[in-house]
Amino acid sequence: MPVAALPAHAELIYQAIGLKKQFDNGKVVALRGLDLEIRRGEFVAIVGPSGCGKSTLLQMLGSLDMPTAGTLNYRGSSIPDLPDPAAYRSREIGFVFQAFHLLATFTVVENVQIPMFEGKLSRSQRKGRAVELLEAVGLGHRLQHYPAELSGGERQRVAIARGLANNPAVVLADEPTGNLDSESALQIIDLLVDLHRKLDMTLVLVTHDLTVAERASRIIRMKDGRVISDELAHAH
């Protein structure tokens, strides 16, 4: 859904004000006073050259890293001040990374269940949910295979199913097509677009691939730790 179609009062999911991040005692500056708002249900692509701070920003949205200065809120609550960042990640956020991060000794259906171990589901409920998700990503026939037996595109589908295991409000995807050939990359982005529509989630995707970014409803371009443009994509 394009931003223009989102009501102005659509719930503000993320708000960043003057966000800064430095590494190595200030020698490396990843973010330089970044301002950003993301509303519920948006599909936002963040693009920019390598080292512009886009992955750093995504990690902060998922509370995997903390800002050096500035404000970063999730639904009005400060992310750096969350009492239990791990609970926030497991309840609210689904992660999809470039490198898949699947456990080699677990079957596909076991890998998808990993985020659910912290929750209240029974073993049979966990397995049922995992099977349902794998069917949704087109891998219902691969449940008992191991990651090594799958193609890159199939592994990323497993990773997406795992990212959706706890029915997150937000999916954060960092270069999800970065390790894939162009055909697999297209299939994965088609799948993410489809899931975004069906599940009414907020999707924030970091990519250097403009053909991927153009599938989003909004494209934020970064350079040198700042947002240099923020516009509706034309694909919608």
C-alpha positions in Angstrom: 0.0 0.0 0.0 1.6 3.4 -0.9 2.2 5.8 1.9 -0.3 8.2 0.3 -3.0 5.6 0.9 -2.1 5.2 4.6 -4.2 7.5 6.8 -2.2 10.2 8.4 -3.3 8.8 11.8 -2.0 5.3 10.9 -0.2 4.1 14.0 3.4 5.3 14.2 5.5 2.2 14.6 9.0 3.7 14.5 10.2 7.2 15.2 13.8 8.3 15.1 14.9 11.8 16.0 18.5 12.9 15.7 19.7 9.3 15.7 23.5 9.0 15.9 25.8 6.0 16.1 29.5 5.9 16.5 31.9 3.0 16.6 35.6 2.7 17.7 35.4 5.6 20.2 33.9 8.0 17.7 36.4 7.2 14.9 33.7 5.6 12.8 30.4 7.5 12.4 27.6 5.3 11.1 24.6 7.6 11.6 24.7 11.4 11.7 21.5 12.7 13.2 19.0 10.6 11.3 15.3 11.4 11.4 12.7 8.8 10.3 9.1 7.8 10.8 7.5 4.4 9.8 3.8 3.8 10.1 2.0 0.5 10.6 1.6 -1.6 7.4 4.2 0.2 5.3 6.7 -1.6 3.2 9.8 0.5 3.3 13.0 -0.2 1.4 16.2 1.5 2.7 18.9 1.8 0.0 22.3 3.4 -0.3 26.0 2.6 -0.8 27.9 0.1 1.3 28.8 1.7 4.7 26.1 4.4 4.6 24.6 3.1 7.9 21.5 1.3 6.6 22.3 -2.1 8.3 23.2 -0.2 11.5 19.8 1.5 11.4 18.0 -1.8 10.9 19.9 -3.4 13.8 18.8 -0.5 16.0 15.2 -0.9 15.0 15.5 -4.5 16.1 17.4 -3.6 19.3 20.4 -5.6 18.3 22.5 -2.4 18.6 22.0 0.8 20.5 22.3 4.5 19.4 25.1 6.7 20.7 22.6 9.6 20.8 19.2 10.7 19.7 15.7 9.2 20.2 14.4 5.9 18.8 10.9 4.8 19.7 8.8 1.8 18.9 5.1 2.5 19.3 6.0 5.5 21.6 8.4 3.5 23.8 12.1 4.2 23.8 13.9 1.1 22.3 17.2 1.8 24.2 15.3 1.9 27.4 13.3 -1.3 27.0 13.4 -3.4 30.2 13.7 -6.6 28.2 15.1 -6.2 24.6 15.0 -9.9 24.0 11.3 -10.1 24.7 10.7 -7.2 22.3 12.6 -9.0 19.6 10.9 -12.3 20.1 7.3 -10.9 20.4 7.4 -8.0 17.9 10.2 -8.5 15.4 10.9 -11.1 12.7 14.4 -11.0 11.3 15.5 -12.1 7.8 19.3 -11.9 7.1 21.4 -12.2 4.0 23.2 -15.2 5.4 20.1 -17.3 6.3 21.5 -18.3 9.8 19.9 -21.8 9.7 21.2 -24.5 12.0 22.8 -27.2 9.9 21.9 -30.1 12.3 18.2 -29.2 12.5 15.7 -30.1 9.8 13.7 -27.4 8.0 10.7 -27.8 10.2 12.9 -27.7 13.3 14.6 -24.5 12.2 11.3 -22.7 11.9 10.3 -23.7 15.4 13.4 -22.2 17.1 11.8 -18.7 17.8 8.8 -20.4 19.3 10.7 -22.2 22.0 10.4 -19.2 24.3 6.7 -19.0 23.9 3.7 -20.8 25.4 2.9 -23.2 22.5 2.9 -26.9 23.0 5.3 -29.1 21.0 2.5 -30.1 18.6 1.3 -26.5 18.2 4.9 -25.4 17.4 5.2 -28.0 14.8 1.8 -27.3 13.3 2.7 -23.6 13.1 6.0 -24.4 11.4 4.4 -26.7 8.8 1.8 -24.0 8.1 4.5 -21.4 7.5 6.6 -23.7 5.4 3.5 -24.4 3.2 2.9 -20.7 2.9 6.5 -20.2 1.6 6.2 -23.1 -0.8 8.2 -25.6 1.1 5.6 -28.0 2.4 7.4 -30.8 0.6 10.8 -30.1 2.3 9.9 -30.4 6.0 12.4 -33.1 6.9 15.3 -31.9 4.7 18.4 -30.3 6.2 19.6 -26.9 5.1 22.6 -28.4 3.2 20.0 -30.2 1.0 18.4 -27.0 -0.1 19.2 -24.3 -2.7 20.0 -20.8 -1.6 16.5 -19.6 -2.5 14.9 -22.4 -0.5 17.1 -21.7 2.5 16.0 -18.1 2.4 12.3 -19.2 2.3 13.0 -21.3 5.4 14.6 -18.2 7.0 11.5 -16.1 6.1 9.2 -18.8 7.6 11.3 -18.7 10.8 11.1 -14.9 10.8 7.3 -15.1 10.8 7.1 -17.9 13.5 5.9 -15.6 16.3 3.6 -13.6 14.1 5.6 -10.4 14.4 4.2 -7.0 13.9 7.4 -6.0 12.0 9.7 -7.9 9.7 13.3 -6.5 9.4 15.0 -7.9 6.3 18.7 -7.1 5.8 19.8 -7.8 2.2 17.5 -10.8 2.0 18.4 -11.4 -1.7 22.1 -10.6 -1.3 23.3 -14.2 -1.6 20.9 -15.3 -4.3 21.0 -15.5 -8.1 18.8 -13.1 -9.9 15.9 -15.6 -10.5 15.9 -16.7 -6.8 16.1 -13.1 -5.7 13.0 -12.2 -7.7 11.1 -15.2 -6.2 12.1 -14.1 -2.7 11.0 -10.5 -3.1 7.7 -11.7 -4.7 7.2 -13.9 -1.6 7.9 -11.0 0.8 5.6 -8.7 -1.1 2.9 -11.3 -1.0 3.3 -12.0 2.7 3.4 -8.3 3.5 0.0 -7.9 1.8 -1.6 -11.1 3.3 -0.3 -10.6 6.9 -0.7 -6.9 7.2 2.7 -6.5 8.7 5.2 -3.7 8.6 8.2 -4.6 6.4 11.5 -2.7 6.5 14.0 -4.0 4.0 17.6 -3.0 3.5 19.0 -3.6 0.0 21.5 -2.3 -2.5 19.4 -3.7 -5.3 17.1 -1.0 -6.8 15.0 -3.6 -8.6 14.2 -5.0 -5.1 13.7 -1.6 -3.6 11.2 -0.6 -6.3 8.8 -3.3 -5.1 8.4 -1.4 -1.8 5.8 1.3 -1.3 8.4 3.8 -0.1 12.1 4.1 -0.7 14.4 5.8 1.7 17.9 6.6 0.3 20.8 7.0 2.7 24.2 8.4 2.3 26.9 9.0 4.9 24.7 8.2 7.8 21.8 10.4 6.8 18.5 10.2 4.9 19.0 12.0 1.6 15.6 11.2 0.1 12.3 9.6 1.1 9.7 9.0 -1.6 6.9 6.8 -2.7 7.9 4.0 -5.1 6.3 3.9 -8.5 5.6 0.2 -8.6 2.4 0.4 -6.6 
